[in-house]
């Protein structure tokens, strides 16, 4: 076991969640959240840098 980390289990004793001591591991929690966000964004469509620049230039061009 890791000090400051507790596993939450279901009635069958299977781990389903983790509780962490944020005072001790708060900076790691931020990194963990960043990883989750990055994983979720892998599913999003991507645009090339050239396409993004074109769209930005269109938006900023005077009408």
C-alpha angles and dihedrals in degrees: 000000000000118000110246094023124098128181120221113213135196122236089276090058094250116141112249104162144009130226118203132191102247093196088060101033104021095122091052090050090060090053091048091052090050090054092050091050091048091051091050092049092055086079093057123096115256133220126207118246089246092056091048092051091050092051092048092048091051091052094049097043114109115252 
